[in-house]
Amino acid sequence: MRTYRWSSDRAYAGGEKAPDWLACGPILALCGGKAGEQRHVYCHFAESAIDGDDESGRMIRASPLAVGASGFVEWIREQLIGRAGARQRPEDASLRTLRSVLPAEEAMVVVADILGVERRAFNERRRNSDLRGVAVRALCRYAGLTHREAAAAVGMGTGGATAKQIRRIEARLGSDPLLRRRVARIEDTLNRKTNR
């Protein structure tokens, strides 16, 4: 959700300043606890909903068109078909960009190759290492894995740990030019493979 351009998730999570029109307080207050803890509780709630095997998690991952109950998603699909009828190609009427995804292992091979490590290195826990963070970020973006699935792919415990690793890597990209160049190479390669 944090990478979705129109999401307010980054503001609720504290990753960016909330726009003037967004009042985060009422939603964060529903998370309970002290003001400093509310953002953490919100992040855990939002990430567990996406990673979850419950109805809300399945609903979020079920359709590339829209997030919502099946009736709503069906209505969106009908609207899209109606729009597409007046156009030359169905993709001209897309509401979301539909992207191809890579098999997770193919994405991992690219990441390992560019970082100069063997595939099994991602399953080893190393203090202050960027390996797992770069890997799970690529798995979520290019292989379409949930945080929980990405965690399992690199031997991490939870989807929450994945989210933490991704946030850490994204913060380090601003201050580490070598990491930024390597991640850019990874993304360029994966973008070519997925025709983005």
VONUKOL-366541 format. One record per residue (C-alpha): x, y, z. Coordinates in steps of 0.001 Angstrom, whole numbers, plus 500000, padded with zeros to 6 digits. Layout:
BEGIN
XYZ
...
END
This chain:
BEGIN
500000500000500000
502882502341500687
503962502235497055
500458502964495745
500567506582494614
497170507624495965
497327505746499263
497227507668502525
498961504725504238
502353506470504275
500886509410506188
499113507167508708
502297505133509176
504382508279509696
506440507810506523
505484511210505162
503699514364506259
499936514121505946
498423516451503329
496280519298504678
493035517531503735
493888514308505648
493160514108509376
495074511059510643
494079511568514276
490615509937514235
491845506735512565
494986506542514717
492869507082517849
490969503901516961
494275502041517317
494322502792521055
497391503316523185
499518506408523506
500041508772520599
503554507425519951
502331503816519795
499330504396517549
501298504493514276
503004501197515149
499637499590515951
498181500974512700
501095499540510649
500715496136512260
496954496169511624
497255497286507987
500060494846507145
498349491909508827
495186492650506811
497108492469503552
499205489456504530
496349487656506265
494640484514505122
491309485860506329
488566487324504148
490006490857504076
493452489638503027
492000487490500255
489764490367499132
492722492731498837
494712490261496743
491798488837494739
491449491326491923
493851493447489898
490924495799489223
489707496909492633
489690496157496348
486327495428497902
483505492974498315
482776490672495392
479700492689494336
481716495885494177
484556494236492242
481994492792489803
480447496264489333
483907497702488596
484514494889486086
481216495682484339
482107499371484222
485464498504482732
483864496266480092
481461499093479222
484359501525478824
486378499039476819
483521498553474361
483942502122473132
487700501744472723
490044499869470464
491792497892473210
490668496797476709
493855498135478336
492855501642477218
490096501470479838
492142500035482704
491534501423486139
494821500017487419
498025499216485632
498078495474485133
501621494193485464
503137490836484864
504946489211487732
508021487045487785
508341483697489491
509836484399492914
512900482265492273
513660484127489038
513549487442490911
515817485981493615
518377484870491009
518550488430489638
518955489924493120
521626487375494107
523550487887490864
523641491689491131
524516491610494846
527216489018494151
525974486371496602
524661482841496374
520899482291496653
521222480619500057
522781483771501544
519302485320501807
518214482617504235
521039483398506665
520399485901509419
523133488549509420
523303491597511621
523087494919509718
522931493164506348
520968494605503443
520534491246501685
517153490230503056
515721493744502811
516675494097499147
515386490592498415
511980490947500080
511479494376498518
512068492848495068
509856489837495831
506940492050496854
507333494457493927
508196492090491087
507016488619492116
503765489890493624
504359488184496969
502721489346500162
504969490324503055
504310486951504675
505163485036501479
508353487082500987
509336486378504603
508956482652504021
511018482845500812
514045484170502711
513525482313505991
512242485269508020
509599484847510675
506744487176509815
505278489600507323
505885492317509904
509605491562509767
509427491926505994
507782495334506275
510466496427508722
513243495272506367
511650497103503423
511330500327505433
514971500002506528
516187499509502950
514108502393501616
515558504668504290
519103503535503471
518631504154499749
518717507869500465
522079507740502216
524012504843500652
525051505481497018
526442501959496481
523212500365497695
521199502816495565
523180501836492426
522769498114493119
519051498406493767
518678500511490600
520417497736488599
518136495139490179
515044497195489374
516182497910485805
516734494200485210
513436493178486797
511564495938484957
512886494582481649
511855491049482589
508330492178483468
508044494604480536
507460497627482798
END
